[in-house]
Amino acid sequence: MAIKVLVVDDSSFFRRRVSEIVNQDPDLEVVAVAVNGKEAVEMAAKLKPQVITMDIEMPVMDGISAVREIMASNPTPILMFSSLTHDGAKATLDALEAGALDFLPKRFEDIATNKDEAISQLQQRIKALGRRRMYRPVSASTPSSIDTRRVSALVHSTPTTARRPLTSRSNSDVASTTPSATLTARRGIPTGVERPSSVPASTSSIRASGKQYKALLIGTSTGGPVALQKVLTEFPANYPHPIVLIQHMPAAFTPAFAARLNTLCKINVKEAETGDVMRPGCAYLAPGGMQLMIERNGGAGRLKVVSGTSDMNYKPSVDITFASASKAFGSDVLAVVLTGMGADGREGARMLKSVGATIWAQDEASCVVYGMPQAVASAGLVTHSIALEHMADAILKETSRG
């Protein structure tokens, strides 16, 4: 049965354009359109769509207010359309905090390098969200974008380049994900691979290993902004390790996201820059449209922002940063993969695991999209799969120095 979609926008041209793209896919069906947030709230209650696409700026009721009302009364997966500007970034982050699950640039040329790819991305995002069950109150793995050899080659040979904003398919999240209802036996978990322990209810079963760490790495995509906020706001100001964050996000969004996290968190949060020395109690967010590398600098780490190659699906890429950390810190890393589409992070996690690093993942039930965490878990790389609400407590327990 096709996923039912409600399209909300005050522009008749954009409503028609999105509806045409959605209806091109036999697995999707536009059941109605709304011209403002008030109509969206009413139609969400009446029609019970499985996904809503929502504009932000609309008359009568804006998209952010509509998201809040819908999530309070009829929780529904919502995909926001936003402009790639500073104000657009702030508004989109507000919408995600209000309960929206994902976003895409409103200009389709900012999504991808060609029309067909942009159409596919929109359809895949809607289908991924349509598989997500929503509750009130709101509280088979795919191929990686790059293989291990390419990651390793980049880690060892990428030259330093000046940072420059990109608005191309580098921000894409194109891979699809397996439906969350798929049985475990069909998730591609290799025969004979020990399943990671699942810790959905509490972290009492996780005992600190006593391992000494030099860095915490967190990679995520769809659903990541809210997940990162949930985890990082629970960290104390004196957290004893540097933190590196890799979130699939456009170049125009990462400065605003870093600033928002810095305001909300006790730790310091900044957008990473070339030359940053990694310091305890500070989180460094990978810049959108670029790749973030970690290099050894004596006993600490130093960051380098590079452009990478044009054929990489993800900029920033979790694979790239994880792989560079395997070279810089070896086994002294705790790497965590949170909610997200696709399999970015699996090959980087494989390289970290090969040198003795510890890999954790978010559990399926608490993910917006169980793609990236599933990819590392199915590859046998994860020791614990943990519910988002308990992730911060588990990390603090594991990485505490005393």
C-alpha positions in Angstrom: 0.0 0.0 0.0 1.3 3.4 -0.9 2.5 5.8 1.8 0.0 8.7 2.1 1.6 12.1 1.9 0.2 15.6 2.8 2.0 18.4 0.9 1.9 21.8 2.7 3.1 25.0 1.0 1.6 28.5 0.2 3.1 28.4 -3.3 0.9 26.7 -5.8 3.9 26.1 -8.0 5.8 24.3 -5.3 2.8 22.3 -4.2 2.3 21.1 -7.7 6.0 20.3 -8.2 6.3 18.3 -5.0 3.1 16.5 -5.7 4.2 15.5 -9.1 7.5 14.1 -7.8 5.8 12.2 -5.0 3.2 10.7 -7.2 5.8 9.5 -9.7 6.8 6.8 -7.2 4.3 4.0 -7.0 5.0 3.6 -3.3 3.9 7.1 -2.6 0.6 9.0 -2.9 -0.3 12.6 -2.3 -3.7 12.5 -0.5 -4.1 16.2 -0.1 -2.4 19.6 -0.2 -2.7 22.5 2.2 -1.8 26.2 1.7 -0.9 27.1 5.3 -0.2 25.6 8.7 -3.7 25.9 10.0 -5.0 23.8 7.1 -2.2 21.3 7.7 -3.2 20.8 11.3 -6.8 20.2 10.3 -5.9 17.9 7.4 -3.5 15.9 9.6 -6.3 15.2 12.1 -8.8 14.4 9.4 -6.8 12.4 6.8 -4.1 10.8 9.0 -1.3 11.0 6.4 1.8 8.9 7.0 4.2 11.8 6.1 3.8 15.5 5.8 6.1 17.8 3.7 6.0 21.3 5.3 7.2 24.7 4.2 8.4 27.1 7.0 7.1 30.5 6.0 3.4 30.6 5.3 0.5 32.9 6.1 -2.2 32.3 8.7 0.1 29.8 10.6 3.8 29.2 9.9 5.3 25.8 9.5 7.0 25.7 12.9 3.7 26.4 14.7 2.0 23.8 12.6 4.6 21.2 13.5 4.1 21.9 17.2 0.3 21.5 17.0 0.5 18.4 14.8 3.0 16.7 17.1 0.9 17.5 20.1 -2.3 16.1 18.7 -1.6 13.8 15.8 2.1 12.9 15.7 3.2 12.4 12.1 6.6 12.3 10.5 7.3 15.7 9.0 9.9 16.7 6.4 10.6 20.4 6.3 11.6 22.4 3.2 14.1 25.2 4.0 16.3 27.8 2.4 20.0 27.4 2.6 20.6 30.7 4.5 21.5 31.5 8.0 17.9 32.5 8.8 16.7 29.3 7.0 19.0 27.2 9.2 17.8 28.7 12.4 14.1 28.2 11.4 14.8 24.6 10.3 16.5 23.8 13.6 13.5 25.3 15.4 11.2 23.1 13.4 13.3 20.0 14.2 13.2 20.9 17.9 9.4 21.3 17.6 9.2 17.7 16.3 10.0 17.6 12.6 12.1 14.6 11.7 14.1 15.7 8.6 14.6 18.6 6.2 15.7 19.2 2.6 16.6 22.5 0.7 13.6 24.0 -1.0 15.7 24.7 -4.1 16.1 21.2 -5.6 19.3 22.3 -7.4 20.8 22.5 -3.9 19.9 18.9 -3.2 21.8 17.2 -6.0 23.8 17.8 -9.2 21.0 16.6 -11.5 17.2 16.5 -11.6 16.8 12.7 -11.4 19.0 12.5 -8.3 17.1 15.3 -6.6 13.8 13.5 -7.3 15.1 10.2 -6.0 16.4 11.9 -2.8 13.0 13.4 -2.0 11.2 10.2 -2.7 13.6 8.1 -0.6 13.4 10.6 2.3 9.7 10.4 2.3 9.7 6.6 2.2 12.2 6.4 5.1 10.0 8.7 7.2 6.9 6.8 6.2 8.2 3.7 7.9 8.7 5.5 11.2 6.1 4.9 13.8 5.2 8.0 15.8 4.0 8.0 19.3 2.6 10.6 21.7 4.3 12.2 23.5 7.1 12.6 21.0 10.1 11.9 22.8 18.9 -4.7 5.1 21.9 -2.3 5.5 22.8 -0.3 2.3 26.2 0.0 0.7 28.6 2.6 2.2 29.2 5.7 0.2 32.9 4.8 0.0 34.9 1.6 0.6 37.8 1.1 3.1 40.5 1.5 0.5 39.2 4.8 -0.6 38.9 6.0 3.0 42.4 4.8 3.8 43.8 6.5 0.7 42.1 9.8 1.6 43.4 9.7 5.2 46.9 9.2 4.1 47.0 11.5 1.1 44.4 14.3 1.2 46.1 17.8 1.0 45.0 20.6 3.2 42.7 23.1 1.4 41.1 26.3 2.3 37.5 25.9 3.5 34.9 26.9 1.1 31.1 26.6 1.2 29.5 24.0 -1.0 25.8 23.6 -2.0 25.9 20.5 -4.1 25.0 16.8 -3.7 27.7 16.7 -1.0 24.9 17.3 1.5 22.9 14.4 0.2 21.7 11.5 2.1 20.8 9.3 -0.8 20.9 5.8 0.4 17.7 4.1 1.4 17.2 2.1 4.6 15.5 -1.1 5.5 12.0 -0.8 7.0 12.2 -0.9 10.8 9.6 -3.7 10.8 12.0 -6.0 8.9 12.7 -9.1 11.0 16.2 -9.4 12.5 16.9 -12.5 10.3 16.5 -10.4 7.2 18.8 -7.5 8.3 21.9 -9.1 7.0 23.5 -9.9 10.3 26.3 -12.4 9.3 25.9 -15.9 10.6 28.1 -16.6 13.6 28.6 -12.9 14.4 27.9 -12.1 18.0 24.9 -9.7 18.3 25.6 -6.5 20.2 23.9 -6.2 23.5 20.8 -4.1 23.4 20.2 -1.6 26.3 16.8 -0.1 25.7 15.5 0.4 29.2 18.5 1.4 31.3 22.3 1.4 31.4 22.6 -0.6 34.5 23.9 -3.6 32.5 26.8 -1.5 31.1 29.8 -1.6 33.3 32.6 0.8 32.7 35.4 -1.1 31.0 38.2 1.0 32.6 39.6 1.8 29.2 41.4 5.1 28.8 40.1 7.2 25.9 41.6 10.2 24.1 38.4 11.2 22.1 34.7 10.6 21.7 33.4 10.6 18.1 29.7 10.8 17.2 28.4 10.3 13.7 24.8 10.8 12.6 22.4 12.0 9.9 18.6 12.0 9.7 17.3 12.8 13.2 20.8 13.7 14.3 20.3 17.4 15.3 17.7 16.4 18.0 19.7 13.3 19.0 22.9 15.2 19.4 21.2 17.9 21.5 19.7 15.2 23.7 23.0 13.6 24.4 25.3 16.6 24.6 23.1 18.7 26.9 23.6 16.0 29.6 27.4 16.3 29.6 29.1 18.3 32.4 31.3 21.3 31.7 34.3 19.3 32.8 33.8 16.4 30.5 37.3 14.9 30.3 37.7 14.3 26.6 37.4 16.2 23.3 34.4 15.3 21.2 34.1 15.3 17.4 30.6 15.5 15.8 29.9 14.5 12.2 26.3 15.4 11.2 25.2 15.3 7.6 24.1 18.9 7.1 24.5 21.7 4.5 27.3 24.2 4.8 24.9 27.0 5.6 23.5 25.1 8.5 26.5 23.9 10.6 27.5 27.4 12.0 24.0 27.9 13.3 23.8 24.4 14.6 27.1 24.7 16.4 26.1 28.0 17.9 22.8 26.6 19.1 24.5 23.6 20.8 27.0 25.9 22.4 24.1 27.9 23.9 22.3 24.9 25.2 25.2 22.7 26.4 27.5 23.0 29.4 30.4 21.9 27.3 31.8 24.2 24.6 30.7 23.5 21.0 32.1 25.1 17.9 32.3 24.5 14.2 35.6 22.8 13.5 38.4 24.7 11.8 41.8 23.7 10.4 44.4 24.0 13.2 42.0 23.4 16.1 43.7 21.5 18.9 41.3 19.1 20.4 40.7 20.0 24.0 38.7 18.2 26.8 35.2 19.5 27.3 34.9 20.9 23.8 32.9 19.5 20.9 33.9 20.2 17.3 31.2 20.0 14.6 32.4 19.0 11.2 31.6 21.8 8.7 28.9 21.1 6.1 30.2 20.6 2.6 33.7 19.6 3.7 35.6 16.7 5.2 37.0 16.7 8.8 40.2 14.9 9.5 41.9 14.2 12.8 45.7 14.3 13.0 48.0 13.4 16.0 49.6 16.5 17.6 51.8 15.2 20.4 49.5 13.7 23.0 46.5 15.5 21.6 44.7 15.7 18.3 44.6 18.5 15.7 41.8 19.0 13.2 42.1 19.6 9.5 39.2 20.7 7.2 39.6 19.5 3.6 37.4 19.5 0.5 37.8 15.8 -0.2 36.9 14.4 -3.6 33.8 15.4 -5.6 32.4 11.9 -6.0 31.8 11.4 -2.2 28.1 11.2 -1.3 28.6 12.7 2.1 30.3 15.9 3.1 31.0 15.6 5.9 31.5 11.9 5.9 31.5 9.8 9.1 33.7 7.3 7.4 36.4 9.8 6.6 36.6 11.2 10.2 36.4 7.8 11.8 39.1 6.5 9.6 41.4 9.4 10.3 40.8 8.9 14.0 41.9 5.3 13.7 45.3 6.5 12.5 45.6 9.4 15.0 44.4 7.6 18.2 44.3 3.9 17.5 42.3 2.1 20.2 41.8 5.1 22.4 38.5 6.1 20.8 34.8 5.6 21.7 32.9 6.0 18.5 29.1 6.2 18.5 26.8 6.0 15.5 23.4 7.6 16.0 20.2 7.7 13.8 20.6 8.2 10.1 19.9 6.9 6.6 22.3 4.9 4.6 25.6 3.3 5.9 28.0 6.1 6.3 30.2 5.3 9.2 30.4 1.5 8.7 33.8 1.5 6.9 35.3 4.0 9.2 34.0 2.0 12.2 35.6 -1.1 10.7 38.9 0.7 10.6 38.6 1.9 14.2 37.5 -1.6 15.3 40.6 -3.1 13.6 42.9 -1.1 15.9 40.9 -1.9 19.0 38.6 1.1 19.3 35.1 0.8 20.9 32.0 1.2 18.7 28.5 1.8 20.0 25.2 2.4 18.1 21.8 3.8 18.9 19.2 1.1 19.1 16.5 0.6 16.5 13.5 1.6 18.6 14.8 5.1 19.4 16.1 5.9 15.9 14.3 8.2 13.5 15.9 6.1 10.7 17.7 2.8 11.6 20.1 2.9 8.7 23.6 4.0 9.9 23.3 2.2 13.3 22.0 -0.9 11.6 24.9 -0.9 9.1 27.6 -1.0 11.9 25.6 -3.4 14.0 25.0 -5.8 11.1 28.7 -5.8 10.3 29.5 -7.1 13.8 31.3 -3.9 14.8 29.1 -2.8 17.8 29.4 -3.9 21.4 26.3 -2.1 22.6 23.1 -0.8 21.0 21.6 1.8 23.3 18.4 3.8 23.5 18.9 7.5 22.9 17.5 8.4 26.2 20.2 6.4 28.0 23.1 7.2 25.6 24.6 10.1 27.5 24.5 8.2 30.8 26.2 5.2 29.1 28.9 7.4 27.5 29.6 9.3 30.8 29.9 6.0 32.7 32.3 4.5 30.1 34.5 7.5 29.6 34.7 8.7 33.2 38.2 9.0 34.6 37.3 8.4 38.1 
